[in-house]
Amino acid sequence: LCWVCLVFVVLCTGATWPRDLPIPGRHLDGIYFAMNFLESSQKKQLGGPTDLPLLARDKDIIVIGGGDTGCDCIATSLRQVSVYCYLISTIL
């Protein structure tokens, strides 16, 4: 995994009310909450206006988190023809 080549990160740490991560670099461009990414994709797919056109096409995607929301983000990224899609999650 080349962190220098990272283009797009989706945080799946809470579905409806996301939990932010207090980590270095969180403020950088290209890091989005899962629901923002999924909502933007759904609005675009339905032909409606979207404030934030988040597209995974031709980008490396890293999904941090898991569960249904994480799987939805991965599936959406693959449908949008992302280059690579990585999932970082913990298994309890």
PDB file of N, CA, C and O in Angstrom:
ATOM      1  N   LEU A   1       0.845  -1.178   0.000  1.00  0.00           N
ATOM      2  CA  LEU A   1       0.000   0.000   0.000  1.00  0.00           C
ATOM      3  C   LEU A   1       0.888   1.239   0.000  1.00  0.00           C
ATOM      4  O   LEU A   1       1.704   1.419   0.904  1.00  0.00           O
ATOM      5  N   CYS A   2       0.736   2.076  -0.992  1.00  0.00           N
ATOM      6  CA  CYS A   2       1.553   3.286  -1.133  1.00  0.00           C
ATOM      7  C   CYS A   2       0.760   4.482  -0.606  1.00  0.00           C
ATOM      8  O   CYS A   2      -0.124   4.991  -1.295  1.00  0.00           O
ATOM      9  N   TRP A   3       1.071   4.933   0.610  1.00  0.00           N
ATOM     10  CA  TRP A   3       0.335   6.047   1.202  1.00  0.00           C
ATOM     11  C   TRP A   3       0.572   7.345   0.444  1.00  0.00           C
ATOM     12  O   TRP A   3      -0.262   8.249   0.495  1.00  0.00           O
ATOM     13  N   VAL A   4       1.691   7.450  -0.256  1.00  0.00           N
ATOM     14  CA  VAL A   4       1.971   8.651  -1.037  1.00  0.00           C
ATOM     15  C   VAL A   4       0.997   8.759  -2.203  1.00  0.00           C
ATOM     16  O   VAL A   4       0.631   9.865  -2.601  1.00  0.00           O
ATOM     17  N   CYS A   5       0.568   7.612  -2.762  1.00  0.00           N
ATOM     18  CA  CYS A   5      -0.328   7.597  -3.915  1.00  0.00           C
ATOM     19  C   CYS A   5      -1.798   7.688  -3.519  1.00  0.00           C
ATOM     20  O   CYS A   5      -2.670   7.685  -4.388  1.00  0.00           O
ATOM     21  N   LEU A   6      -2.083   7.767  -2.241  1.00  0.00           N
ATOM     22  CA  LEU A   6      -3.452   7.776  -1.744  1.00  0.00           C
ATOM     23  C   LEU A   6      -4.236   8.945  -2.316  1.00  0.00           C
ATOM     24  O   LEU A   6      -3.771  10.085  -2.307  1.00  0.00           O
ATOM     25  N   VAL A   7      -5.431   8.648  -2.813  1.00  0.00           N
ATOM     26  CA  VAL A   7      -6.219   9.704  -3.423  1.00  0.00           C
ATOM     27  C   VAL A   7      -7.526   9.935  -2.676  1.00  0.00           C
ATOM     28  O   VAL A   7      -7.993  11.072  -2.616  1.00  0.00           O
ATOM     29  N   PHE A   8      -8.126   8.908  -2.110  1.00  0.00           N
ATOM     30  CA  PHE A   8      -9.491   8.991  -1.615  1.00  0.00           C
ATOM     31  C   PHE A   8      -9.638   8.080  -0.412  1.00  0.00           C
ATOM     32  O   PHE A   8      -9.332   6.891  -0.506  1.00  0.00           O
ATOM     33  N   VAL A   9     -10.097   8.601   0.712  1.00  0.00           N
ATOM     34  CA  VAL A   9     -10.323   7.797   1.911  1.00  0.00           C
ATOM     35  C   VAL A   9     -11.761   7.998   2.360  1.00  0.00           C
ATOM     36  O   VAL A   9     -12.261   9.122   2.380  1.00  0.00           O
ATOM     37  N   VAL A  10     -12.430   6.896   2.723  1.00  0.00           N
ATOM     38  CA  VAL A  10     -13.793   6.959   3.231  1.00  0.00           C
ATOM     39  C   VAL A  10     -13.782   6.442   4.659  1.00  0.00           C
ATOM     40  O   VAL A  10     -13.346   5.318   4.907  1.00  0.00           O
ATOM     41  N   LEU A  11     -14.260   7.258   5.608  1.00  0.00           N
ATOM     42  CA  LEU A  11     -14.324   6.860   7.001  1.00  0.00           C
ATOM     43  C   LEU A  11     -15.685   6.263   7.308  1.00  0.00           C
ATOM     44  O   LEU A  11     -16.701   6.948   7.192  1.00  0.00           O
ATOM     45  N   CYS A  12     -15.720   4.997   7.696  1.00  0.00           N
ATOM     46  CA  CYS A  12     -16.965   4.302   8.040  1.00  0.00           C
ATOM     47  C   CYS A  12     -16.993   4.044   9.535  1.00  0.00           C
ATOM     48  O   CYS A  12     -17.153   2.903   9.969  1.00  0.00           O
ATOM     49  N   THR A  13     -16.841   5.083  10.313  1.00  0.00           N
ATOM     50  CA  THR A  13     -16.815   4.964  11.768  1.00  0.00           C
ATOM     51  C   THR A  13     -18.083   5.562  12.342  1.00  0.00           C
ATOM     52  O   THR A  13     -18.050   6.586  13.024  1.00  0.00           O
ATOM     53  N   GLY A  14     -19.186   4.921  12.063  1.00  0.00           N
ATOM     54  CA  GLY A  14     -20.496   5.403  12.468  1.00  0.00           C
ATOM     55  C   GLY A  14     -21.291   5.743  11.231  1.00  0.00           C
ATOM     56  O   GLY A  14     -20.831   6.508  10.384  1.00  0.00           O
ATOM     57  N   ALA A  15     -22.472   5.186  11.120  1.00  0.00           N
ATOM     58  CA  ALA A  15     -23.253   5.351   9.892  1.00  0.00           C
ATOM     59  C   ALA A  15     -23.966   6.694   9.848  1.00  0.00           C
ATOM     60  O   ALA A  15     -23.491   7.615   9.183  1.00  0.00           O
ATOM     61  N   THR A  16     -25.077   6.827  10.527  1.00  0.00           N
ATOM     62  CA  THR A  16     -25.851   8.065  10.445  1.00  0.00           C
ATOM     63  C   THR A  16     -25.131   9.236  11.096  1.00  0.00           C
ATOM     64  O   THR A  16     -25.147  10.347  10.566  1.00  0.00           O
ATOM     65  N   TRP A  17     -24.501   8.996  12.239  1.00  0.00           N
ATOM     66  CA  TRP A  17     -23.734  10.032  12.931  1.00  0.00           C
ATOM     67  C   TRP A  17     -22.283   9.589  12.959  1.00  0.00           C
ATOM     68  O   TRP A  17     -21.888   8.810  13.827  1.00  0.00           O
ATOM     69  N   PRO A  18     -21.487  10.077  12.018  1.00  0.00           N
ATOM     70  CA  PRO A  18     -20.099   9.607  11.928  1.00  0.00           C
ATOM     71  C   PRO A  18     -19.269  10.054  13.127  1.00  0.00           C
ATOM     72  O   PRO A  18     -19.476  11.126  13.695  1.00  0.00           O
ATOM     73  N   ARG A  19     -18.323   9.193  13.488  1.00  0.00           N
ATOM     74  CA  ARG A  19     -17.349   9.524  14.532  1.00  0.00           C
ATOM     75  C   ARG A  19     -16.045   9.881  13.840  1.00  0.00           C
ATOM     76  O   ARG A  19     -15.493   9.091  13.074  1.00  0.00           O
ATOM     77  N   ASP A  20     -15.574  11.061  14.118  1.00  0.00           N
ATOM     78  CA  ASP A  20     -14.329  11.510  13.503  1.00  0.00           C
ATOM     79  C   ASP A  20     -13.148  10.833  14.186  1.00  0.00           C
ATOM     80  O   ASP A  20     -13.247  10.406  15.336  1.00  0.00           O
ATOM     81  N   LEU A  21     -12.047  10.739  13.479  1.00  0.00           N
ATOM     82  CA  LEU A  21     -10.842  10.139  14.026  1.00  0.00           C
ATOM     83  C   LEU A  21      -9.819  11.226  14.326  1.00  0.00           C
ATOM     84  O   LEU A  21      -9.444  11.982  13.429  1.00  0.00           O
ATOM     85  N   PRO A  22      -9.363  11.319  15.565  1.00  0.00           N
ATOM     86  CA  PRO A  22      -8.364  12.327  15.919  1.00  0.00           C
ATOM     87  C   PRO A  22      -6.961  11.826  15.560  1.00  0.00           C
ATOM     88  O   PRO A  22      -6.174  11.466  16.436  1.00  0.00           O
ATOM     89  N   ILE A  23      -6.665  11.811  14.265  1.00  0.00           N
ATOM     90  CA  ILE A  23      -5.378  11.304  13.794  1.00  0.00           C
ATOM     91  C   ILE A  23      -4.691  12.360  12.935  1.00  0.00           C
ATOM     92  O   ILE A  23      -5.352  13.217  12.348  1.00  0.00           O
ATOM     93  N   PRO A  24      -3.370  12.295  12.863  1.00  0.00           N
ATOM     94  CA  PRO A  24      -2.640  13.249  12.017  1.00  0.00           C
ATOM     95  C   PRO A  24      -3.073  13.114  10.551  1.00  0.00           C
ATOM     96  O   PRO A  24      -3.208  12.004  10.037  1.00  0.00           O
ATOM     97  N   GLY A  25      -3.283  14.230   9.901  1.00  0.00           N
ATOM     98  CA  GLY A  25      -3.645  14.233   8.492  1.00  0.00           C
ATOM     99  C   GLY A  25      -5.140  14.163   8.233  1.00  0.00           C
ATOM    100  O   GLY A  25      -5.560  14.190   7.076  1.00  0.00           O
ATOM    101  N   ARG A  26      -5.953  14.075   9.277  1.00  0.00           N
ATOM    102  CA  ARG A  26      -7.405  13.964   9.093  1.00  0.00           C
ATOM    103  C   ARG A  26      -7.968  15.169   8.326  1.00  0.00           C
ATOM    104  O   ARG A  26      -8.969  15.039   7.620  1.00  0.00           O
ATOM    105  N   HIS A  27      -7.349  16.307   8.457  1.00  0.00           N
ATOM    106  CA  HIS A  27      -7.821  17.544   7.828  1.00  0.00           C
ATOM    107  C   HIS A  27      -7.516  17.617   6.326  1.00  0.00           C
ATOM    108  O   HIS A  27      -7.995  18.525   5.647  1.00  0.00           O
ATOM    109  N   LEU A  28      -6.738  16.684   5.807  1.00  0.00           N
ATOM    110  CA  LEU A  28      -6.323  16.744   4.401  1.00  0.00           C
ATOM    111  C   LEU A  28      -7.480  16.501   3.445  1.00  0.00           C
ATOM    112  O   LEU A  28      -8.472  15.866   3.803  1.00  0.00           O
ATOM    113  N   ASP A  29      -7.347  17.010   2.230  1.00  0.00           N
ATOM    114  CA  ASP A  29      -8.354  16.788   1.196  1.00  0.00           C
ATOM    115  C   ASP A  29      -8.406  15.306   0.833  1.00  0.00           C
ATOM    116  O   ASP A  29      -7.405  14.598   0.944  1.00  0.00           O
ATOM    117  N   GLY A  30      -9.560  14.849   0.406  1.00  0.00           N
ATOM    118  CA  GLY A  30      -9.697  13.475  -0.062  1.00  0.00           C
ATOM    119  C   GLY A  30     -10.139  12.505   1.014  1.00  0.00           C
ATOM    120  O   GLY A  30     -10.175  11.299   0.771  1.00  0.00           O
ATOM    121  N   ILE A  31     -10.481  13.002   2.207  1.00  0.00           N
ATOM    122  CA  ILE A  31     -10.958  12.141   3.287  1.00  0.00           C
ATOM    123  C   ILE A  31     -12.405  12.532   3.584  1.00  0.00           C
ATOM    124  O   ILE A  31     -12.692  13.681   3.918  1.00  0.00           O
ATOM    125  N   TYR A  32     -13.308  11.564   3.460  1.00  0.00           N
ATOM    126  CA  TYR A  32     -14.735  11.835   3.571  1.00  0.00           C
ATOM    127  C   TYR A  32     -15.419  10.820   4.471  1.00  0.00           C
ATOM    128  O   TYR A  32     -14.953   9.689   4.611  1.00  0.00           O
ATOM    129  N   PHE A  33     -16.517  11.222   5.075  1.00  0.00           N
ATOM    130  CA  PHE A  33     -17.342  10.290   5.831  1.00  0.00           C
ATOM    131  C   PHE A  33     -18.149   9.437   4.856  1.00  0.00           C
ATOM    132  O   PHE A  33     -18.498   9.873   3.759  1.00  0.00           O
ATOM    133  N   ALA A  34     -18.433   8.220   5.285  1.00  0.00           N
ATOM    134  CA  ALA A  34     -19.119   7.245   4.437  1.00  0.00           C
ATOM    135  C   ALA A  34     -20.452   7.765   3.910  1.00  0.00           C
ATOM    136  O   ALA A  34     -20.728   7.663   2.714  1.00  0.00           O
ATOM    137  N   MET A  35     -21.267   8.314   4.777  1.00  0.00           N
ATOM    138  CA  MET A  35     -22.603   8.727   4.350  1.00  0.00           C
ATOM    139  C   MET A  35     -22.549   9.867   3.341  1.00  0.00           C
ATOM    140  O   MET A  35     -23.408   9.941   2.462  1.00  0.00           O
ATOM    141  N   ASN A  36     -21.566  10.756   3.443  1.00  0.00           N
ATOM    142  CA  ASN A  36     -21.412  11.815   2.437  1.00  0.00           C
ATOM    143  C   ASN A  36     -21.114  11.200   1.074  1.00  0.00           C
ATOM    144  O   ASN A  36     -21.682  11.606   0.060  1.00  0.00           O
ATOM    145  N   PHE A  37     -20.211  10.212   1.062  1.00  0.00           N
ATOM    146  CA  PHE A  37     -19.839   9.528  -0.179  1.00  0.00           C
ATOM    147  C   PHE A  37     -21.034   8.777  -0.760  1.00  0.00           C
ATOM    148  O   PHE A  37     -21.315   8.889  -1.954  1.00  0.00           O
ATOM    149  N   LEU A  38     -21.738   8.013   0.072  1.00  0.00           N
ATOM    150  CA  LEU A  38     -22.865   7.210  -0.414  1.00  0.00           C
ATOM    151  C   LEU A  38     -24.031   8.087  -0.874  1.00  0.00           C
ATOM    152  O   LEU A  38     -24.659   7.804  -1.894  1.00  0.00           O
ATOM    153  N   GLU A  39     -24.316   9.144  -0.128  1.00  0.00           N
ATOM    154  CA  GLU A  39     -25.408  10.051  -0.505  1.00  0.00           C
ATOM    155  C   GLU A  39     -25.094  10.760  -1.823  1.00  0.00           C
ATOM    156  O   GLU A  39     -25.964  10.883  -2.684  1.00  0.00           O
ATOM    157  N   SER A  40     -23.866  11.221  -1.980  1.00  0.00           N
ATOM    158  CA  SER A  40     -23.462  11.888  -3.214  1.00  0.00           C
ATOM    159  C   SER A  40     -23.603  10.944  -4.406  1.00  0.00           C
ATOM    160  O   SER A  40     -24.081  11.337  -5.470  1.00  0.00           O
ATOM    161  N   SER A  41     -23.184   9.703  -4.215  1.00  0.00           N
ATOM    162  CA  SER A  41     -23.269   8.714  -5.285  1.00  0.00           C
ATOM    163  C   SER A  41     -24.720   8.422  -5.661  1.00  0.00           C
ATOM    164  O   SER A  41     -25.058   8.326  -6.841  1.00  0.00           O
ATOM    165  N   GLN A  42     -25.572   8.282  -4.648  1.00  0.00           N
ATOM    166  CA  GLN A  42     -26.987   7.986  -4.900  1.00  0.00           C
ATOM    167  C   GLN A  42     -27.664   9.144  -5.631  1.00  0.00           C
ATOM    168  O   GLN A  42     -28.420   8.918  -6.575  1.00  0.00           O
ATOM    169  N   LYS A  43     -27.403  10.372  -5.210  1.00  0.00           N
ATOM    170  CA  LYS A  43     -27.994  11.536  -5.876  1.00  0.00           C
ATOM    171  C   LYS A  43     -27.546  11.617  -7.329  1.00  0.00           C
ATOM    172  O   LYS A  43     -28.351  11.899  -8.217  1.00  0.00           O
ATOM    173  N   LYS A  44     -26.264  11.369  -7.570  1.00  0.00           N
ATOM    174  CA  LYS A  44     -25.752  11.406  -8.941  1.00  0.00           C
ATOM    175  C   LYS A  44     -26.400  10.314  -9.788  1.00  0.00           C
ATOM    176  O   LYS A  44     -26.766  10.547 -10.940  1.00  0.00           O
ATOM    177  N   GLN A  45     -26.539   9.122  -9.208  1.00  0.00           N
ATOM    178  CA  GLN A  45     -27.137   7.994  -9.930  1.00  0.00           C
ATOM    179  C   GLN A  45     -28.588   8.282 -10.307  1.00  0.00           C
ATOM    180  O   GLN A  45     -29.053   7.855 -11.364  1.00  0.00           O
ATOM    181  N   LEU A  46     -29.299   9.002  -9.451  1.00  0.00           N
ATOM    182  CA  LEU A  46     -30.702   9.334  -9.714  1.00  0.00           C
ATOM    183  C   LEU A  46     -30.862  10.588 -10.563  1.00  0.00           C
ATOM    184  O   LEU A  46     -31.984  10.992 -10.870  1.00  0.00           O
ATOM    185  N   GLY A  47     -29.745  11.205 -10.943  1.00  0.00           N
ATOM    186  CA  GLY A  47     -29.793  12.374 -11.817  1.00  0.00           C
ATOM    187  C   GLY A  47     -30.072  13.678 -11.106  1.00  0.00           C
ATOM    188  O   GLY A  47     -30.331  14.694 -11.750  1.00  0.00           O
ATOM    189  N   GLY A  48     -30.024  13.662  -9.792  1.00  0.00           N
ATOM    190  CA  GLY A  48     -30.299  14.877  -9.030  1.00  0.00           C
ATOM    191  C   GLY A  48     -29.040  15.684  -8.780  1.00  0.00           C
ATOM    192  O   GLY A  48     -27.931  15.223  -9.050  1.00  0.00           O
ATOM    193  N   PRO A  49     -29.218  16.896  -8.261  1.00  0.00           N
ATOM    194  CA  PRO A  49     -28.060  17.739  -7.958  1.00  0.00           C
ATOM    195  C   PRO A  49     -27.346  17.234  -6.701  1.00  0.00           C
ATOM    196  O   PRO A  49     -27.968  16.692  -5.788  1.00  0.00           O
ATOM    197  N   THR A  50     -26.066  17.421  -6.680  1.00  0.00           N
ATOM    198  CA  THR A  50     -25.290  17.051  -5.499  1.00  0.00           C
ATOM    199  C   THR A  50     -24.300  18.167  -5.187  1.00  0.00           C
ATOM    200  O   THR A  50     -23.655  18.715  -6.081  1.00  0.00           O
ATOM    201  N   ASP A  51     -24.192  18.491  -3.907  1.00  0.00           N
ATOM    202  CA  ASP A  51     -23.286  19.558  -3.481  1.00  0.00           C
ATOM    203  C   ASP A  51     -21.824  19.130  -3.599  1.00  0.00           C
ATOM    204  O   ASP A  51     -20.945  19.950  -3.864  1.00  0.00           O
ATOM    205  N   LEU A  52     -21.579  17.845  -3.400  1.00  0.00           N
ATOM    206  CA  LEU A  52     -20.213  17.346  -3.317  1.00  0.00           C
ATOM    207  C   LEU A  52     -20.086  16.096  -4.185  1.00  0.00           C
ATOM    208  O   LEU A  52     -20.309  14.986  -3.702  1.00  0.00           O
ATOM    209  N   PRO A  53     -19.732  16.263  -5.460  1.00  0.00           N
ATOM    210  CA  PRO A  53     -19.641  15.093  -6.342  1.00  0.00           C
ATOM    211  C   PRO A  53     -18.414  14.233  -6.019  1.00  0.00           C
ATOM    212  O   PRO A  53     -17.329  14.450  -6.560  1.00  0.00           O
ATOM    213  N   LEU A  54     -18.606  13.257  -5.132  1.00  0.00           N
ATOM    214  CA  LEU A  54     -17.515  12.380  -4.724  1.00  0.00           C
ATOM    215  C   LEU A  54     -17.512  11.148  -5.614  1.00  0.00           C
ATOM    216  O   LEU A  54     -18.399  10.301  -5.508  1.00  0.00           O
ATOM    217  N   LEU A  55     -16.534  11.044  -6.478  1.00  0.00           N
ATOM    218  CA  LEU A  55     -16.456   9.929  -7.405  1.00  0.00           C
ATOM    219  C   LEU A  55     -15.177   9.146  -7.178  1.00  0.00           C
ATOM    220  O   LEU A  55     -14.109   9.727  -6.988  1.00  0.00           O
ATOM    221  N   ALA A  56     -15.290   7.819  -7.199  1.00  0.00           N
ATOM    222  CA  ALA A  56     -14.142   6.946  -6.975  1.00  0.00           C
ATOM    223  C   ALA A  56     -13.439   6.560  -8.273  1.00  0.00           C
ATOM    224  O   ALA A  56     -12.394   5.912  -8.236  1.00  0.00           O
ATOM    225  N   ARG A  57     -13.987   6.941  -9.401  1.00  0.00           N
ATOM    226  CA  ARG A  57     -13.435   6.540 -10.694  1.00  0.00           C
ATOM    227  C   ARG A  57     -11.956   6.902 -10.810  1.00  0.00           C
ATOM    228  O   ARG A  57     -11.549   8.034 -10.548  1.00  0.00           O
ATOM    229  N   ASP A  58     -11.160   5.900 -11.214  1.00  0.00           N
ATOM    230  CA  ASP A  58      -9.719   6.066 -11.446  1.00  0.00           C
ATOM    231  C   ASP A  58      -8.941   6.477 -10.198  1.00  0.00           C
ATOM    232  O   ASP A  58      -7.870   7.074 -10.310  1.00  0.00           O
ATOM    233  N   LYS A  59      -9.461   6.167  -9.012  1.00  0.00           N
ATOM    234  CA  LYS A  59      -8.778   6.528  -7.773  1.00  0.00           C
ATOM    235  C   LYS A  59      -8.522   5.279  -6.939  1.00  0.00           C
ATOM    236  O   LYS A  59      -9.217   4.271  -7.071  1.00  0.00           O
ATOM    237  N   ASP A  60      -7.514   5.364  -6.081  1.00  0.00           N
ATOM    238  CA  ASP A  60      -7.288   4.337  -5.068  1.00  0.00           C
ATOM    239  C   ASP A  60      -8.162   4.690  -3.867  1.00  0.00           C
ATOM    240  O   ASP A  60      -8.147   5.826  -3.392  1.00  0.00           O
ATOM    241  N   ILE A  61      -8.916   3.717  -3.384  1.00  0.00           N
ATOM    242  CA  ILE A  61      -9.856   3.960  -2.301  1.00  0.00           C
ATOM    243  C   ILE A  61      -9.432   3.168  -1.071  1.00  0.00           C
ATOM    244  O   ILE A  61      -9.089   1.990  -1.168  1.00  0.00           O
ATOM    245  N   ILE A  62      -9.459   3.821   0.075  1.00  0.00           N
ATOM    246  CA  ILE A  62      -9.244   3.131   1.344  1.00  0.00           C
ATOM    247  C   ILE A  62     -10.477   3.375   2.196  1.00  0.00           C
ATOM    248  O   ILE A  62     -10.844   4.520   2.461  1.00  0.00           O
ATOM    249  N   VAL A  63     -11.107   2.304   2.619  1.00  0.00           N
ATOM    250  CA  VAL A  63     -12.278   2.380   3.486  1.00  0.00           C
ATOM    251  C   VAL A  63     -11.816   2.008   4.888  1.00  0.00           C
ATOM    252  O   VAL A  63     -11.322   0.903   5.109  1.00  0.00           O
ATOM    253  N   ILE A  64     -11.975   2.923   5.827  1.00  0.00           N
ATOM    254  CA  ILE A  64     -11.593   2.674   7.216  1.00  0.00           C
ATOM    255  C   ILE A  64     -12.874   2.447   8.001  1.00  0.00           C
ATOM    256  O   ILE A  64     -13.721   3.335   8.088  1.00  0.00           O
ATOM    257  N   GLY A  65     -13.011   1.280   8.560  1.00  0.00           N
ATOM    258  CA  GLY A  65     -14.218   0.884   9.278  1.00  0.00           C
ATOM    259  C   GLY A  65     -14.751  -0.372   8.641  1.00  0.00           C
ATOM    260  O   GLY A  65     -14.012  -1.075   7.952  1.00  0.00           O
ATOM    261  N   GLY A  66     -15.984  -0.665   8.850  1.00  0.00           N
ATOM    262  CA  GLY A  66     -16.516  -1.903   8.283  1.00  0.00           C
ATOM    263  C   GLY A  66     -18.024  -1.954   8.403  1.00  0.00           C
ATOM    264  O   GLY A  66     -18.706  -0.931   8.351  1.00  0.00           O
ATOM    265  N   GLY A  67     -18.528  -3.159   8.563  1.00  0.00           N
ATOM    266  CA  GLY A  67     -19.959  -3.363   8.670  1.00  0.00           C
ATOM    267  C   GLY A  67     -20.651  -3.123   7.341  1.00  0.00           C
ATOM    268  O   GLY A  67     -20.013  -3.085   6.289  1.00  0.00           O
ATOM    269  N   ASP A  68     -21.960  -2.961   7.405  1.00  0.00           N
ATOM    270  CA  ASP A  68     -22.751  -2.748   6.198  1.00  0.00           C
ATOM    271  C   ASP A  68     -22.341  -1.477   5.459  1.00  0.00           C
ATOM    272  O   ASP A  68     -22.269  -1.460   4.230  1.00  0.00           O
ATOM    273  N   THR A  69     -22.076  -0.425   6.211  1.00  0.00           N
ATOM    274  CA  THR A  69     -21.698   0.842   5.586  1.00  0.00           C
ATOM    275  C   THR A  69     -20.380   0.712   4.844  1.00  0.00           C
ATOM    276  O   THR A  69     -20.242   1.215   3.729  1.00  0.00           O
ATOM    277  N   GLY A  70     -19.416   0.046   5.451  1.00  0.00           N
ATOM    278  CA  GLY A  70     -18.132  -0.175   4.789  1.00  0.00           C
ATOM    279  C   GLY A  70     -18.284  -0.989   3.517  1.00  0.00           C
ATOM    280  O   GLY A  70     -17.673  -0.678   2.494  1.00  0.00           O
ATOM    281  N   CYS A  71     -19.101  -2.035   3.583  1.00  0.00           N
ATOM    282  CA  CYS A  71     -19.355  -2.864   2.395  1.00  0.00           C
ATOM    283  C   CYS A  71     -20.055  -2.063   1.305  1.00  0.00           C
ATOM    284  O   CYS A  71     -19.754  -2.229   0.123  1.00  0.00           O
ATOM    285  N   ASP A  72     -20.976  -1.203   1.691  1.00  0.00           N
ATOM    286  CA  ASP A  72     -21.645  -0.342   0.705  1.00  0.00           C
ATOM    287  C   ASP A  72     -20.653   0.594   0.030  1.00  0.00           C
ATOM    288  O   ASP A  72     -20.744   0.834  -1.174  1.00  0.00           O
ATOM    289  N   CYS A  73     -19.709   1.123   0.797  1.00  0.00           N
ATOM    290  CA  CYS A  73     -18.694   2.017   0.226  1.00  0.00           C
ATOM    291  C   CYS A  73     -17.786   1.270  -0.742  1.00  0.00           C
ATOM    292  O   CYS A  73     -17.416   1.805  -1.788  1.00  0.00           O
ATOM    293  N   ILE A  74     -17.429   0.048  -0.401  1.00  0.00           N
ATOM    294  CA  ILE A  74     -16.603  -0.751  -1.298  1.00  0.00           C
ATOM    295  C   ILE A  74     -17.359  -1.054  -2.589  1.00  0.00           C
ATOM    296  O   ILE A  74     -16.821  -0.880  -3.683  1.00  0.00           O
ATOM    297  N   ALA A  75     -18.609  -1.508  -2.461  1.00  0.00           N
ATOM    298  CA  ALA A  75     -19.411  -1.829  -3.649  1.00  0.00           C
ATOM    299  C   ALA A  75     -19.606  -0.603  -4.529  1.00  0.00           C
ATOM    300  O   ALA A  75     -19.519  -0.701  -5.752  1.00  0.00           O
ATOM    301  N   THR A  76     -19.869   0.549  -3.923  1.00  0.00           N
ATOM    302  CA  THR A  76     -20.049   1.785  -4.685  1.00  0.00           C
ATOM    303  C   THR A  76     -18.752   2.167  -5.392  1.00  0.00           C
ATOM    304  O   THR A  76     -18.778   2.582  -6.551  1.00  0.00           O
ATOM    305  N   SER A  77     -17.621   2.032  -4.707  1.00  0.00           N
ATOM    306  CA  SER A  77     -16.323   2.348  -5.317  1.00  0.00           C
ATOM    307  C   SER A  77     -16.048   1.446  -6.513  1.00  0.00           C
ATOM    308  O   SER A  77     -15.567   1.910  -7.546  1.00  0.00           O
ATOM    309  N   LEU A  78     -16.352   0.159  -6.377  1.00  0.00           N
ATOM    310  CA  LEU A  78     -16.132  -0.773  -7.484  1.00  0.00           C
ATOM    311  C   LEU A  78     -17.064  -0.472  -8.656  1.00  0.00           C
ATOM    312  O   LEU A  78     -16.652  -0.561  -9.813  1.00  0.00           O
ATOM    313  N   ARG A  79     -18.326  -0.113  -8.364  1.00  0.00           N
ATOM    314  CA  ARG A  79     -19.255   0.262  -9.441  1.00  0.00           C
ATOM    315  C   ARG A  79     -18.776   1.510 -10.171  1.00  0.00           C
ATOM    316  O   ARG A  79     -18.993   1.655 -11.374  1.00  0.00           O
ATOM    317  N   GLN A  80     -18.123   2.412  -9.439  1.00  0.00           N
ATOM    318  CA  GLN A  80     -17.621   3.645 -10.047  1.00  0.00           C
ATOM    319  C   GLN A  80     -16.249   3.432 -10.691  1.00  0.00           C
ATOM    320  O   GLN A  80     -15.624   4.401 -11.123  1.00  0.00           O
ATOM    321  N   VAL A  81     -15.778   2.218 -10.765  1.00  0.00           N
ATOM    322  CA  VAL A  81     -14.531   1.820 -11.417  1.00  0.00           C
ATOM    323  C   VAL A  81     -13.307   2.456 -10.741  1.00  0.00           C
ATOM    324  O   VAL A  81     -12.518   3.154 -11.379  1.00  0.00           O
ATOM    325  N   SER A  82     -13.173   2.198  -9.443  1.00  0.00           N
ATOM    326  CA  SER A  82     -11.965   2.635  -8.751  1.00  0.00           C
ATOM    327  C   SER A  82     -10.799   1.758  -9.201  1.00  0.00           C
ATOM    328  O   SER A  82     -11.008   0.638  -9.667  1.00  0.00           O
ATOM    329  N   VAL A  83      -9.588   2.255  -9.065  1.00  0.00           N
ATOM    330  CA  VAL A  83      -8.405   1.499  -9.458  1.00  0.00           C
ATOM    331  C   VAL A  83      -8.167   0.371  -8.454  1.00  0.00           C
ATOM    332  O   VAL A  83      -8.105  -0.798  -8.834  1.00  0.00           O
ATOM    333  N   TYR A  84      -8.035   0.720  -7.183  1.00  0.00           N
ATOM    334  CA  TYR A  84      -7.873  -0.247  -6.106  1.00  0.00           C
ATOM    335  C   TYR A  84      -8.823   0.123  -4.986  1.00  0.00           C
ATOM    336  O   TYR A  84      -9.179   1.291  -4.826  1.00  0.00           O
ATOM    337  N   CYS A  85      -9.235  -0.865  -4.213  1.00  0.00           N
ATOM    338  CA  CYS A  85     -10.113  -0.621  -3.082  1.00  0.00           C
ATOM    339  C   CYS A  85      -9.605  -1.450  -1.904  1.00  0.00           C
ATOM    340  O   CYS A  85      -9.558  -2.677  -1.979  1.00  0.00           O
ATOM    341  N   TYR A  86      -9.227  -0.784  -0.827  1.00  0.00           N
ATOM    342  CA  TYR A  86      -8.703  -1.435   0.361  1.00  0.00           C
ATOM    343  C   TYR A  86      -9.680  -1.240   1.512  1.00  0.00           C
ATOM    344  O   TYR A  86     -10.322  -0.195   1.618  1.00  0.00           O
ATOM    345  N   LEU A  87      -9.793  -2.247   2.376  1.00  0.00           N
ATOM    346  CA  LEU A  87     -10.618  -2.147   3.567  1.00  0.00           C
ATOM    347  C   LEU A  87      -9.734  -2.328   4.792  1.00  0.00           C
ATOM    348  O   LEU A  87      -9.001  -3.310   4.904  1.00  0.00           O
ATOM    349  N   ILE A  88      -9.812  -1.369   5.708  1.00  0.00           N
ATOM    350  CA  ILE A  88      -9.093  -1.472   6.981  1.00  0.00           C
ATOM    351  C   ILE A  88     -10.160  -1.548   8.063  1.00  0.00           C
ATOM    352  O   ILE A  88     -10.896  -0.588   8.289  1.00  0.00           O
ATOM    353  N   SER A  89     -10.237  -2.690   8.726  1.00  0.00           N
ATOM    354  CA  SER A  89     -11.271  -2.914   9.712  1.00  0.00           C
ATOM    355  C   SER A  89     -10.737  -3.812  10.812  1.00  0.00           C
ATOM    356  O   SER A  89      -9.748  -4.517  10.617  1.00  0.00           O
ATOM    357  N   THR A  90     -11.384  -3.789  11.962  1.00  0.00           N
ATOM    358  CA  THR A  90     -11.016  -4.698  13.035  1.00  0.00           C
ATOM    359  C   THR A  90     -12.080  -5.772  13.160  1.00  0.00           C
ATOM    360  O   THR A  90     -13.262  -5.526  12.922  1.00  0.00           O
ATOM    361  N   ILE A  91     -11.657  -6.937  13.527  1.00  0.00           N
ATOM    362  CA  ILE A  91     -12.579  -8.049  13.750  1.00  0.00           C
ATOM    363  C   ILE A  91     -12.512  -8.394  15.227  1.00  0.00           C
ATOM    364  O   ILE A  91     -11.445  -8.720  15.748  1.00  0.00           O
ATOM    365  N   LEU A  92     -13.647  -8.322  15.897  1.00  0.00           N
ATOM    366  CA  LEU A  92     -13.669  -8.609  17.331  1.00  0.00           C
ATOM    367  C   LEU A  92     -14.124 -10.016  17.578  1.00  0.00           C
ATOM    368  O   LEU A  92     -14.208 -10.445  18.729  1.00  0.00           O
TER     369      LEU A  92
END
